[in-house]
């Protein structure tokens, strides 16, 4: 707060005039940057095509309903494959993500000058690349199929699990760790009895949450050859079978809702 004297009276201002000017300049610069970015992104947009967009959307919607319920029998195996891709990919991510998290945490890493930066690099690299990009690369290396989807999900999830878990490790109560270490316990015993019990609820929540996310991501990996129900979606889109597309959308929606309910129940049980 700053007081400014005028005619022997005191006027209270939230900010000084200079601070207000700087604040206004910042917001003006942000608005200018937003307008510039919008112009760059829409430079090649043909705005005349948008005039009948609502007509095209209504026409497409009329061709998508009613869903082709007779196509449901061809979706059970791709749906089961999708669930396996998400589950096995999450399992592999946990298998590699947990050690990476302990190597990245300052209070558990063997070396903060070498090991921790390497672990942090793997975490950042994993989180920086989307699972679809991983799947594109893997399909070109090992061919299309569920294996490429599983590895893509795992590579994407390692960074997620490693980051959240190493942050939980760094926030543990050190008093409990010091008490176990004072008894002459080895490094492994301190890890098992002093650190792991404190981060186990966080580990359960992170793992189930990531599994829930992976189910969503695995449904579209088939669009790039990663297997699962996305492959059926791509096939239906290629032949413009819109009633089948609608049915696939409904199956994916129902699967995501069920996975969300299961993950919520598991998190509630462990946390």
Buried (B, 14 or more C-beta within 10 A) or exposed (E): EEEEEEEEEEEEEEEEEEEEEEEEEEEEEEEEEEEEEEEEEEEEEEEEEEEEEEEEEEEEEEEBEEBBEEBBEBBEEBBEBBBBBBBBBBBBBBEBBBEBBBBBBEBBBEEEEEEBEBBBEBBEEBBEBEBBBBBBBBBEEEEBBBBBBBBBBBBBBBBBBBBBBBBBBBEBEEEBBEBBBEEEBEEEEBBEBBBBEBBEEBBBBBBBBBBBBBBBBBBBBBBBBBBBBBBBBBBBBEEEBBBBBBBBBBBBEEBBEEBEEBBEEBBEEBE
